[in-house]
Amino acid sequence: MVETREFLKKRRSVLARNMTAPGPDDAQLRELLSIAARVPDHGKLAPWRFVVLQGVDRAKLGHIAATALGDDSVAEHYERAPCVVAVLACPKEHPKIPRSEMILSAGAACMNLLTGAQSMGFAAQWLTGAAAYEEAVLRALGGAQGDEIAGFIYIGTAAEAPSERARPELDDVVRFGLAD
Ligand SMILES: Cc1cc2nc3c(=O)[nH]c(=O)nc-3n(C[C@H](O)[C@H](O)[C@H](O)COP(=O)(O)O)c2cc1C
């Protein structure tokens, strides 16, 4: 579809610090989460979970992150957007399907959530930050041993329109045919 292609060619993330309210309402959020869950997933394992952070939960998680990192500057990070969705990669033991494929599926879920939100006209950004690698943060999100935080998808309204950023030259990242 031409419209989809034109959207994908132009979509841009908005920095979380340039976001303001409103975020998605309950119906929009449900729609976005079902888009996020509609991703390629080898073996139909659904190796991801979504944790929606709104209101006071954002400050609570910020406090946990700041304590874990010993860095007060991250305490208000999750409050930059009205809605933050933590995407957890939850790989499972499987005799044939490698863990890396499950992590990739979680990445696809992040991307679907990001582009879904942007296609609805919201500002959105995919961030991890040092806190994403803290056990205490994973636990607070309900993550289990072996789970990973694939990303925090910030969703809100753009306070200012983003400018374009540099993109790689296609010829630098594409090869047609095998290596010599
Ligand atoms: C897994 C992942 C983690 C990221 N974490 C951060 C981060 O912690 N801090 C940051 O400034 N950008 C981070 N980024 C990059 C932002 O998403 C950035 O806004 C993005 O490069 C904008 O690109 P776009 O306009 O093509 O969406 C991350 C990207 C990915 C894919």
Ligand as a Chemical Component Dictionary entry (heavy atoms), coordinates in Angstrom:
data_LIG
# 
_chem_comp.id                   LIG 
_chem_comp.type                 NON-POLYMER 
_chem_comp.pdbx_formal_charge   0 
_chem_comp.three_letter_code    LIG 
# 
loop_
_chem_comp_atom.comp_id 
_chem_comp_atom.atom_id 
_chem_comp_atom.alt_atom_id 
_chem_comp_atom.type_symbol 
_chem_comp_atom.charge 
_chem_comp_atom.model_Cartn_x 
_chem_comp_atom.model_Cartn_y 
_chem_comp_atom.model_Cartn_z 
_chem_comp_atom.pdbx_ordinal 
LIG C1  C1  C 0 17.386 -1.137 21.324 1  
LIG C2  C2  C 0 17.527 0.354  21.228 2  
LIG C3  C3  C 0 17.858 1.065  22.361 3  
LIG C4  C4  C 0 18.024 2.443  22.310 4  
LIG N1  N1  N 0 18.357 3.102  23.443 5  
LIG C5  C5  C 0 18.639 4.417  23.384 6  
LIG C6  C6  C 0 19.055 5.097  24.544 7  
LIG O1  O1  O 0 19.145 4.528  25.629 8  
LIG N2  N2  N 0 19.343 6.411  24.424 9  
LIG C7  C7  C 0 19.247 7.076  23.224 10 
LIG O2  O2  O 0 19.530 8.277  23.171 11 
LIG N3  N3  N 0 18.814 6.458  22.110 12 
LIG C8  C8  C 0 18.526 5.146  22.157 13 
LIG N4  N4  N 0 18.094 4.498  21.043 14 
LIG C9  C9  C 0 17.954 5.252  19.779 15 
LIG C10 C10 C 0 16.641 6.016  19.732 16 
LIG O3  O3  O 0 15.567 5.143  19.560 17 
LIG C11 C11 C 0 16.670 7.076  18.645 18 
LIG O4  O4  O 0 15.651 7.934  18.943 19 
LIG C12 C12 C 0 16.521 6.514  17.271 20 
LIG O5  O5  O 0 17.797 6.239  16.785 21 
LIG C13 C13 C 0 15.794 7.482  16.329 22 
LIG O6  O6  O 0 15.670 6.854  15.098 23 
LIG P1  P1  P 0 14.369 6.921  14.176 24 
LIG O7  O7  O 0 14.025 8.354  13.952 25 
LIG O8  O8  O 0 14.805 6.211  12.964 26 
LIG O9  O9  O 0 13.238 6.181  14.845 27 
LIG C14 C14 C 0 17.864 3.131  21.081 28 
LIG C15 C15 C 0 17.504 2.390  19.933 29 
LIG C16 C16 C 0 17.339 1.036  20.006 30 
LIG C17 C17 C 0 16.973 0.285  18.763 31 
# 
loop_
_chem_comp_bond.comp_id 
_chem_comp_bond.atom_id_1 
_chem_comp_bond.atom_id_2 
_chem_comp_bond.value_order 
_chem_comp_bond.pdbx_ordinal 
LIG C1  C2  SING 1  
LIG C2  C3  SING 2  
LIG C2  C16 DOUB 3  
LIG C3  C4  DOUB 4  
LIG C4  N1  SING 5  
LIG C4  C14 SING 6  
LIG N1  C5  DOUB 7  
LIG C5  C6  SING 8  
LIG C5  C8  SING 9  
LIG C6  O1  DOUB 10 
LIG C6  N2  SING 11 
LIG N2  C7  SING 12 
LIG C7  O2  DOUB 13 
LIG C7  N3  SING 14 
LIG N3  C8  DOUB 15 
LIG C8  N4  SING 16 
LIG N4  C9  SING 17 
LIG N4  C14 SING 18 
LIG C9  C10 SING 19 
LIG C10 O3  SING 20 
LIG C10 C11 SING 21 
LIG C11 O4  SING 22 
LIG C11 C12 SING 23 
LIG C12 O5  SING 24 
LIG C12 C13 SING 25 
LIG C13 O6  SING 26 
LIG O6  P1  SING 27 
LIG P1  O7  DOUB 28 
LIG P1  O8  SING 29 
LIG P1  O9  SING 30 
LIG C14 C15 DOUB 31 
LIG C15 C16 SING 32 
LIG C16 C17 SING 33 
# 
